[in-house]
């Protein structure tokens, strides 16, 4: 069970040495209770206290990583039921299924789609994260061949191997030994054999249960075989059942501390209708899936799911923002325009995108307004004449803009006079109200 801040404080040295980075041991204890700090930050804590506090501060959903390198996917580590309580930690992974009945050309085509799936949205790289190879044929040889084809065509992409036959799983995992694959298909009949294969190949083990009760029993059984990294499937396939099972699992782990279900969840969303598949996948994104398996990765569907995932797994209490600085768009010269806007990510990427579309090299001054949009920042007193003037003066951009012209957003045209007063010698021009008018505005100049 989780300990309170006061209970944790009793186990600390109480020296207020500040070595942990916090002003007092009590402040550190409160951060530990909120799972916002690690006990390892205290160099003087006793081994017994470290053991007790380590167990108490461990997230109720065990962190599990599959894949290696820059494409590795971290799952679990969640601590809350609702994102308004605290940010969800690790975004769910999207995987596409490759059946071992497909030809090598078809396998290579799907691998190529996965590798080409990456897009840039408001500064984040989004992509299909993994491939699941399914032993649909029931033949261990074909399963191994498909695994080798994926290893050759999608090197570095995390892999899930789906089979209930331990011999097939053992053959197919060879190309991914030490690559932290997930072997899915452990059940009541094959649990010991599958656990041995997972341990030998440093893989996580996916449990294929048919009910919540069976799921809890299987996790305990597999833990007894020495496997710690587990991914759970309760058997839910319909959207209603996915919502119900995933919610009960998360609630039991978070609220009740039930360790037998404190693992990442894998959900299978494959449908013949791609639109329906996308809709069911969105249920998993919103309700606690750690891995979502689909049958296809059309770009329109991926974009919709990427966007939903990005929104669900951002911190609702902290606006998305970019760094405050002067951004060069193209190769601006001395006479190139200088725009200013706020550091809300969406505002920055829309404005910079429209400037790029204009083909006019420009400078874009992005001012730290705590991630607020232009109108919101102005209303909150964070995008004011004095603050704009201070930012421009301290940025040093004046040496690069001899004509001293600053283009402000049209929505805050009211600031033009006061900005000119605060920036002597500068000409303040009111730009368009909407970003999509920037190309025409620049061409007219």
GUVEX-933208 format. One record per residue (C-alpha): chain; residue in three letters; x, y, z. Coordinates in pm, whole numbers, plus 32768, in hexadecimal, padded with zeros to 4 digits. Layout:
N
REC, A, ala, X, Y, Z
...
This chain:
445
REC, A, unk, 8000, 8000, 8000
REC, A, unk, 8070, 8167, 7FC0
REC, A, unk, 8102, 8221, 80E6
REC, A, unk, 80A3, 8383, 8147
REC, A, unk, 81A2, 849B, 8148
REC, A, unk, 81B5, 8496, 82C4
REC, A, unk, 81EA, 831B, 82CA
REC, A, unk, 8303, 833E, 81CD
REC, A, unk, 839A, 845F, 8292
REC, A, unk, 83BF, 837D, 83C3
REC, A, unk, 84A2, 8297, 82F8
REC, A, unk, 8587, 83AD, 8279
REC, A, unk, 86C6, 8429, 832B
REC, A, unk, 861D, 8578, 8388
REC, A, unk, 8761, 8639, 835A
REC, A, unk, 86D9, 8736, 825F
REC, A, unk, 8827, 871E, 81AB
REC, A, unk, 8791, 8784, 805A
REC, A, unk, 8865, 867D, 7FA5
REC, A, unk, 8727, 85FA, 7F02
REC, A, unk, 86E0, 874E, 7E67
REC, A, unk, 85BF, 87A4, 7F50
REC, A, unk, 85D2, 889F, 8070
REC, A, unk, 8564, 87AE, 8181
REC, A, unk, 8533, 8639, 81BA
REC, A, unk, 83BF, 867A, 81E0
REC, A, unk, 83AD, 8722, 808C
REC, A, unk, 8465, 85F8, 7FF6
REC, A, unk, 8377, 8509, 80A8
REC, A, unk, 824B, 85BB, 8011
REC, A, unk, 82E0, 8597, 7EB4
REC, A, unk, 831F, 8426, 7EF2
REC, A, unk, 81B7, 83FB, 7F62
REC, A, unk, 8142, 849B, 7E1D
REC, A, unk, 8230, 83B9, 7D58
REC, A, unk, 82DF, 84EF, 7CD0
REC, A, unk, 8437, 8493, 7D54
REC, A, unk, 8510, 8360, 7D86
REC, A, unk, 8599, 82E7, 7ED3
REC, A, unk, 86EB, 82C4, 7E26
REC, A, unk, 8710, 8440, 7E42
REC, A, unk, 8753, 841B, 7FB8
REC, A, unk, 88BB, 83A3, 7FEE
REC, A, unk, 8893, 8372, 8166
REC, A, unk, 8758, 829D, 817B
REC, A, unk, 877F, 8144, 8218
REC, A, unk, 8769, 8006, 814B
REC, A, unk, 8633, 7F98, 820B
REC, A, unk, 8587, 80E3, 81CB
REC, A, unk, 85F1, 80D1, 805F
REC, A, unk, 8551, 7F7B, 8040
REC, A, unk, 840B, 7FE8, 80E4
REC, A, unk, 83F8, 8130, 802A
REC, A, unk, 845D, 8094, 7EE1
REC, A, unk, 8339, 7FA4, 7EF4
REC, A, unk, 8248, 80B3, 7F65
REC, A, unk, 82B0, 81AA, 7E58
REC, A, unk, 82AF, 80AD, 7D3B
REC, A, unk, 81A2, 8100, 7C3B
REC, A, unk, 8071, 801B, 7C57
REC, A, unk, 8090, 7FC4, 7AE4
REC, A, unk, 81E6, 7F27, 7AA8
REC, A, unk, 82BD, 7FD5, 79A0
REC, A, unk, 8314, 7EEC, 787F
REC, A, unk, 83F0, 7F40, 7754
REC, A, unk, 83EE, 7E84, 760E
REC, A, unk, 84D7, 7EC5, 74EE
REC, A, unk, 8630, 7F60, 7508
REC, A, unk, 86D9, 809D, 7494
REC, A, unk, 8623, 81D8, 742B
REC, A, unk, 84EB, 8112, 73C8
REC, A, unk, 84C4, 806B, 751C
REC, A, unk, 8369, 808B, 75B0
REC, A, unk, 8331, 80BD, 7724
REC, A, unk, 81DF, 8056, 77AF
REC, A, unk, 8131, 805E, 78FE
REC, A, unk, 81B1, 812A, 7A26
REC, A, unk, 805A, 81CC, 7A44
REC, A, unk, 7FE5, 8253, 7B95
REC, A, unk, 7E8C, 82EB, 7B5A
REC, A, unk, 7D37, 8297, 7AC9
REC, A, unk, 7CF2, 83EF, 7A38
REC, A, unk, 7DDD, 84D4, 797C
REC, A, unk, 7D5C, 860C, 7A2E
REC, A, unk, 7DEA, 8577, 7B71
REC, A, unk, 7F43, 8550, 7ADC
REC, A, unk, 7FD0, 8520, 7980
REC, A, unk, 7FC3, 83C2, 78EE
REC, A, unk, 812E, 8357, 78D8
REC, A, unk, 8174, 8277, 77AB
REC, A, unk, 80AD, 8293, 7667
REC, A, unk, 8016, 8153, 75E2
REC, A, unk, 80D0, 80A7, 74C7
REC, A, unk, 8031, 805F, 7374
REC, A, unk, 8085, 7F11, 72D4
REC, A, unk, 801D, 7E82, 7183
REC, A, unk, 7FE2, 7D0F, 7153
REC, A, unk, 80A4, 7C42, 7054
REC, A, unk, 801C, 7AE2, 7024
REC, A, unk, 8118, 79D0, 6FD6
REC, A, unk, 803A, 7964, 6EB3
REC, A, unk, 809D, 7A9A, 6DEE
REC, A, unk, 81A2, 7A94, 6CDC
REC, A, unk, 82F7, 7B2A, 6D19
REC, A, unk, 829F, 7C47, 6C2B
REC, A, unk, 8165, 7C99, 6CF1
REC, A, unk, 8229, 7C8A, 6E37
REC, A, unk, 832F, 7D75, 6DA7
REC, A, unk, 821C, 7E65, 6D37
REC, A, unk, 8184, 7E79, 6E94
REC, A, unk, 82DD, 7EA7, 6F2E
REC, A, unk, 8317, 7FC7, 6E3D
REC, A, unk, 81CA, 8065, 6EA5
REC, A, unk, 8235, 8054, 7011
REC, A, unk, 8387, 80F1, 6FCA
REC, A, unk, 82E3, 8205, 6EFA
REC, A, unk, 81CD, 824B, 6FF5
REC, A, unk, 8282, 835D, 70B6
REC, A, unk, 81F1, 84BA, 70AD
REC, A, unk, 8248, 85FF, 715E
REC, A, unk, 8124, 869B, 7219
REC, A, unk, 8157, 87D4, 72ED
REC, A, unk, 82C2, 8779, 7323
REC, A, unk, 8297, 860C, 7381
REC, A, unk, 82F8, 84E0, 72AE
REC, A, unk, 81D1, 83EF, 729A
REC, A, unk, 81D7, 8296, 71F9
REC, A, unk, 8163, 812E, 71FC
REC, A, unk, 8234, 809D, 7315
REC, A, unk, 823C, 7F24, 72E5
REC, A, unk, 81ED, 7DF2, 7211
REC, A, unk, 8133, 7CBE, 728A
REC, A, unk, 817F, 7B7B, 71D1
REC, A, unk, 8061, 7A7F, 71F5
REC, A, unk, 8085, 7907, 71D5
REC, A, unk, 7F3E, 78EA, 7113
REC, A, unk, 7FC0, 77C3, 704A
REC, A, unk, 8003, 76F1, 717F
REC, A, unk, 814B, 768D, 70DD
REC, A, unk, 828B, 76D6, 71A0
REC, A, unk, 835D, 76E5, 7063
REC, A, unk, 8282, 77E9, 6FB9
REC, A, unk, 8278, 78B4, 70F9
REC, A, unk, 83F4, 78B6, 710A
REC, A, unk, 840C, 7918, 6F9B
REC, A, unk, 831E, 7A3C, 6FD1
REC, A, unk, 83E6, 7AA9, 7101
REC, A, unk, 8528, 7AA8, 7037
REC, A, unk, 8480, 7B74, 6F24
REC, A, unk, 8411, 7C7B, 7020
REC, A, unk, 856B, 7C83, 70BE
REC, A, unk, 8604, 7CBF, 6F67
REC, A, unk, 850B, 7DC7, 6EEF
REC, A, unk, 84C0, 7E85, 7032
REC, A, unk, 8601, 7E78, 70FB
REC, A, unk, 85E1, 7F2D, 7245
REC, A, unk, 8464, 7F2A, 724F
REC, A, unk, 83E4, 7E89, 7394
REC, A, unk, 833B, 7D3B, 7356
REC, A, unk, 8220, 7C72, 73F4
REC, A, unk, 821E, 7AFD, 73A5
REC, A, unk, 80C1, 7A69, 73C2
REC, A, unk, 80B4, 78EE, 73E9
REC, A, unk, 802A, 77F2, 74E0
REC, A, unk, 8116, 76DD, 746F
REC, A, unk, 825B, 76FC, 7539
REC, A, unk, 8320, 7657, 7420
REC, A, unk, 82AC, 7761, 7329
REC, A, unk, 82F5, 7879, 741F
REC, A, unk, 8452, 77F1, 7466
REC, A, unk, 84A4, 77DA, 72F3
REC, A, unk, 8420, 7935, 729C
REC, A, unk, 84C1, 79F0, 73BD
REC, A, unk, 8624, 7998, 734E
REC, A, unk, 864D, 7AC6, 7262
REC, A, unk, 85DF, 7BA5, 7383
REC, A, unk, 86AD, 7B14, 749F
REC, A, unk, 8720, 7C2E, 7585
REC, A, unk, 863B, 7D1F, 74C6
REC, A, unk, 8537, 7D1F, 75DF
REC, A, unk, 8420, 7C8D, 750D
REC, A, unk, 82CA, 7C38, 759B
REC, A, unk, 8266, 7ACA, 7580
REC, A, unk, 80EA, 7AC4, 758D
REC, A, unk, 801A, 798A, 75C1
REC, A, unk, 8060, 7909, 771F
REC, A, unk, 7F32, 7852, 77AD
REC, A, unk, 7EDF, 7754, 78BB
REC, A, unk, 7F60, 7633, 77E8
REC, A, unk, 80AD, 76BD, 776C
REC, A, unk, 810A, 77BA, 787B
REC, A, unk, 8241, 770C, 78FC
REC, A, unk, 82D4, 76C9, 77A3
REC, A, unk, 828A, 782A, 7726
REC, A, unk, 831E, 78C0, 7862
REC, A, unk, 845F, 77FC, 782B
REC, A, unk, 8477, 787B, 76C2
REC, A, unk, 843B, 79E3, 772E
REC, A, unk, 8548, 79CD, 783D
REC, A, unk, 8645, 792C, 7753
REC, A, unk, 8615, 7A3C, 764C
REC, A, unk, 85EC, 7B67, 7737
REC, A, unk, 848D, 7B9E, 76B3
REC, A, unk, 834E, 7C16, 7758
REC, A, unk, 8231, 7B1B, 776A
REC, A, unk, 80D1, 7B62, 76F3
REC, A, unk, 7FB8, 7AAD, 77A7
REC, A, unk, 7E8D, 7A37, 76D9
REC, A, unk, 7D71, 7A10, 77D5
REC, A, unk, 7BFD, 79E3, 779E
REC, A, unk, 7B83, 7A9F, 78D1
REC, A, unk, 7BF7, 7B8E, 79DF
REC, A, unk, 7C03, 7A79, 7AE3
REC, A, unk, 7CDB, 799E, 7A05
REC, A, unk, 7DB8, 7AC8, 79B7
REC, A, unk, 7E09, 7B05, 7B26
REC, A, unk, 7E52, 7994, 7B5C
REC, A, unk, 7F39, 7983, 7A2E
REC, A, unk, 8006, 7AB4, 7A8F
REC, A, unk, 804B, 7A1E, 7BE5
REC, A, unk, 80A1, 78D0, 7B48
REC, A, unk, 8192, 796B, 7A4E
REC, A, unk, 8233, 7A44, 7B5A
REC, A, unk, 8274, 78FF, 7C13
REC, A, unk, 833B, 7888, 7AE6
REC, A, unk, 841F, 79B8, 7B08
REC, A, unk, 8391, 7A9C, 79F8
REC, A, unk, 8361, 7C03, 7A6E
REC, A, unk, 8318, 7CBA, 7927
REC, A, unk, 81B3, 7C5B, 78CE
REC, A, unk, 80B2, 7CE3, 77D9
REC, A, unk, 7F47, 7C87, 7818
REC, A, unk, 7E22, 7C31, 7733
REC, A, unk, 7CDB, 7BF0, 77EB
REC, A, unk, 7C36, 7B63, 76B2
REC, A, unk, 7B60, 7C99, 7672
REC, A, unk, 7B23, 7CD9, 7500
REC, A, unk, 79E2, 7DA7, 74EB
REC, A, unk, 79FB, 7F1B, 7538
REC, A, unk, 790D, 7EF9, 7661
REC, A, unk, 79DB, 7DDF, 76F8
REC, A, unk, 7B23, 7E96, 76BB
REC, A, unk, 7AA5, 7FC6, 777A
REC, A, unk, 7A1F, 7EF0, 7895
REC, A, unk, 7B4D, 7E0B, 78BC
REC, A, unk, 7C55, 7F1B, 7894
REC, A, unk, 7BA4, 7FFA, 7990
REC, A, unk, 7B80, 7EE4, 7A90
REC, A, unk, 7CEE, 7E85, 7A64
REC, A, unk, 7D6D, 7FEA, 7A8D
REC, A, unk, 7C87, 802D, 7BB5
REC, A, unk, 7CF5, 7EEF, 7C65
REC, A, unk, 7E65, 7F44, 7C31
REC, A, unk, 7E4E, 80B8, 7C8A
REC, A, unk, 7D45, 80C3, 7D97
REC, A, unk, 7D5F, 7F6A, 7E35
REC, A, unk, 7ECF, 7F20, 7E03
REC, A, unk, 7E84, 7DCD, 7D61
REC, A, unk, 7FDE, 7D6D, 7CE3
REC, A, unk, 7F63, 7C45, 7C13
REC, A, unk, 7ECC, 7D3A, 7B18
REC, A, unk, 7FD3, 7E4C, 7B35
REC, A, unk, 805F, 7E1D, 79D5
REC, A, unk, 8035, 7EBF, 787E
REC, A, unk, 7F04, 7E52, 77B3
REC, A, unk, 7F05, 7DE0, 7646
REC, A, unk, 7DC3, 7E01, 757D
REC, A, unk, 7D77, 7D6A, 7428
REC, A, unk, 7CA9, 7E54, 734B
REC, A, unk, 7CBC, 7DA2, 71FA
REC, A, unk, 7B82, 7DD6, 7127
REC, A, unk, 7B33, 7DA3, 6FB6
REC, A, unk, 7AA0, 7F02, 6FAC
REC, A, unk, 7BC6, 7FF0, 6FD4
REC, A, unk, 7AEB, 810E, 7050
REC, A, unk, 7A54, 802F, 715C
REC, A, unk, 7BB2, 7FBA, 71B8
REC, A, unk, 7C1E, 8121, 71EB
REC, A, unk, 7AEE, 816B, 72C4
REC, A, unk, 7B2A, 803C, 73A3
REC, A, unk, 7C9C, 8094, 73B9
REC, A, unk, 7C3B, 81ED, 7437
REC, A, unk, 7B8B, 8141, 755A
REC, A, unk, 7CD1, 809A, 75BA
REC, A, unk, 7D8F, 81E3, 75A5
REC, A, unk, 7C9A, 828C, 7690
REC, A, unk, 7C71, 8167, 777C
REC, A, unk, 7DBD, 80E0, 77ED
REC, A, unk, 7E48, 8006, 76D4
REC, A, unk, 7FC4, 7FF5, 76CA
REC, A, unk, 7FD9, 7F3F, 757B
REC, A, unk, 7ED1, 7F5C, 746B
REC, A, unk, 7EE7, 7E5B, 7354
REC, A, unk, 7E49, 7EAC, 7203
REC, A, unk, 7E2F, 7DFB, 70B6
REC, A, unk, 7E90, 7F22, 6FD9
REC, A, unk, 7F3A, 8075, 6FEF
REC, A, unk, 7E9A, 8159, 6EEB
REC, A, unk, 7F21, 82B9, 6F0C
REC, A, unk, 7DCB, 8358, 6F48
REC, A, unk, 7D86, 826B, 7067
REC, A, unk, 7EE2, 8290, 70F8
REC, A, unk, 7EC9, 840C, 70F7
REC, A, unk, 7D7E, 8404, 71B2
REC, A, unk, 7E01, 830D, 72B5
REC, A, unk, 7F4F, 83C1, 72DA
REC, A, unk, 7E96, 8506, 731F
REC, A, unk, 7DB1, 8468, 7422
REC, A, unk, 7ED4, 83BB, 74CF
REC, A, unk, 7F9D, 84FC, 74D4
REC, A, unk, 7E7B, 85B7, 7575
REC, A, unk, 7E33, 84AB, 7679
REC, A, unk, 7FA0, 848A, 76DF
REC, A, unk, 7FF6, 85F8, 7702
REC, A, unk, 7FE5, 869F, 7857
REC, A, unk, 7E97, 8758, 786C
REC, A, unk, 7F25, 8839, 797B
REC, A, unk, 804F, 88AC, 78AA
REC, A, unk, 8014, 8941, 774E
REC, A, unk, 80F2, 88C0, 7637
REC, A, unk, 81FE, 89C1, 75F4
REC, A, unk, 833C, 89FF, 7532
REC, A, unk, 847E, 8AA9, 7597
REC, A, unk, 848D, 8C24, 75A8
REC, A, unk, 857D, 8CA3, 749F
REC, A, unk, 859A, 8D3C, 7344
REC, A, unk, 8555, 8C33, 723A
REC, A, unk, 85DE, 8C5A, 70D9
REC, A, unk, 84EA, 8BE1, 6FD0
REC, A, unk, 85A6, 8BB3, 6E8D
REC, A, unk, 86E3, 8C83, 6E73
REC, A, unk, 867E, 8DE0, 6EE2
REC, A, unk, 874B, 8F0E, 6E77
REC, A, unk, 8767, 9060, 6F22
REC, A, unk, 8629, 90E2, 6E7B
REC, A, unk, 855A, 8FA7, 6EC4
REC, A, unk, 841B, 8FCE, 6F90
REC, A, unk, 8417, 8F94, 7108
REC, A, unk, 82D5, 8F03, 719C
REC, A, unk, 8286, 8ECC, 7309
REC, A, unk, 819A, 8DD0, 73AA
REC, A, unk, 8171, 8D03, 74E9
REC, A, unk, 8211, 8BB4, 753B
REC, A, unk, 80D2, 8AE2, 7532
REC, A, unk, 813F, 89BA, 745A
REC, A, unk, 8012, 89BB, 7376
REC, A, unk, 8030, 8B33, 733D
REC, A, unk, 81A3, 8B14, 72ED
REC, A, unk, 817B, 89F5, 71F6
REC, A, unk, 8052, 8A94, 7143
REC, A, unk, 80FB, 8BE8, 7123
REC, A, unk, 824E, 8B5B, 70BE
REC, A, unk, 81A3, 8A75, 6FC5
REC, A, unk, 80EE, 8B93, 6F1C
REC, A, unk, 822E, 8C60, 6F0C
REC, A, unk, 82D7, 8B36, 6E65
REC, A, unk, 81B4, 8B1C, 6D70
REC, A, unk, 81EB, 8C87, 6D0C
REC, A, unk, 834E, 8C36, 6C95
REC, A, unk, 83BF, 8D7E, 6D37
REC, A, unk, 84E7, 8D4E, 6E1F
REC, A, unk, 848F, 8DE6, 6F70
REC, A, unk, 84DE, 8DEE, 70E1
REC, A, unk, 83E1, 8D81, 71E5
REC, A, unk, 840E, 8DFD, 7349
REC, A, unk, 8369, 8D02, 7431
REC, A, unk, 8328, 8D94, 758A
REC, A, unk, 82F7, 8CC5, 76C4
REC, A, unk, 818E, 8CF6, 7730
REC, A, unk, 8176, 8BAF, 77F4
REC, A, unk, 80EA, 8AF5, 76CA
REC, A, unk, 7FBB, 8BD6, 7695
REC, A, unk, 7F2E, 8C42, 7545
REC, A, unk, 7F43, 8DAE, 74DA
REC, A, unk, 7DED, 8E25, 754F
REC, A, unk, 7DF8, 8D59, 768F
REC, A, unk, 7F55, 8DD7, 76E2
REC, A, unk, 7EEC, 8F3F, 769F
REC, A, unk, 7DB7, 8F1A, 777C
REC, A, unk, 7E8E, 8E7D, 788D
REC, A, unk, 7F88, 8F9C, 7887
REC, A, unk, 80A4, 8EC5, 7800
REC, A, unk, 80B3, 8F55, 769E
REC, A, unk, 80C8, 90C8, 76E8
REC, A, unk, 8180, 91EC, 764F
REC, A, unk, 8283, 9200, 7763
REC, A, unk, 82C7, 908A, 775E
REC, A, unk, 82DE, 9084, 75E2
REC, A, unk, 83D1, 91A9, 75EA
REC, A, unk, 84A6, 9105, 76F7
REC, A, unk, 84B6, 8FBF, 7633
REC, A, unk, 8519, 9069, 74ED
REC, A, unk, 8625, 913B, 7598
REC, A, unk, 86B9, 9015, 7656
REC, A, unk, 86AE, 8F29, 7529
REC, A, unk, 87B8, 8FF1, 746C
REC, A, unk, 86F1, 8FD8, 7328
REC, A, unk, 871A, 914F, 72F1
REC, A, unk, 8875, 911A, 7260
REC, A, unk, 87E2, 9037, 7151
REC, A, unk, 86BA, 9118, 70FA
REC, A, unk, 8742, 926F, 709D
REC, A, unk, 85ED, 92EB, 7025
REC, A, unk, 8562, 92AA, 7184
REC, A, unk, 840B, 9236, 7118
REC, A, unk, 8343, 9145, 71F1
REC, A, unk, 8205, 909F, 7175
REC, A, unk, 810D, 9053, 728C
REC, A, unk, 7FDA, 8F71, 7272
REC, A, unk, 7EA1, 901C, 71F1
REC, A, unk, 7DD7, 8FA8, 731B
REC, A, unk, 7EA4, 908C, 73FF
REC, A, unk, 7EAC, 91BB, 7317
REC, A, unk, 7E4F, 9288, 7449
REC, A, unk, 7FB5, 9259, 74C6
REC, A, unk, 805D, 92FC, 739A
REC, A, unk, 8072, 945D, 742A
REC, A, unk, 80E9, 93F5, 7583
REC, A, unk, 81EF, 9308, 74F1
REC, A, unk, 827A, 9427, 741F
REC, A, unk, 8295, 94F9, 755C
REC, A, unk, 834F, 93E0, 760E
REC, A, unk, 8434, 939E, 74E3
REC, A, unk, 84BA, 94F2, 7475
REC, A, unk, 8526, 94F8, 730B
REC, A, unk, 845C, 93C4, 72AC
REC, A, unk, 833F, 93BB, 71B6
REC, A, unk, 8220, 92DD, 7226
REC, A, unk, 8150, 9243, 710F
REC, A, unk, 8008, 9191, 714D
REC, A, unk, 8003, 9042, 709E
REC, A, unk, 7EDC, 8F64, 7040
REC, A, unk, 7DE0, 8EEF, 7142
REC, A, unk, 7DE8, 8D8B, 70BA
REC, A, unk, 7F28, 8CCD, 7068
REC, A, unk, 7EA2, 8C53, 6F17
REC, A, unk, 7EAB, 8DBD, 6E9E
REC, A, unk, 8023, 8DDA, 6ED7
REC, A, unk, 8090, 8D69, 6D78
REC, A, unk, 7FB3, 8E70, 6CCF
REC, A, unk, 8026, 8F74, 6DCC
REC, A, unk, 8194, 8F2E, 6D7F
REC, A, unk, 8161, 8F29, 6C08
REC, A, unk, 80AE, 9078, 6C19
REC, A, unk, 81E1, 910F, 6CC1
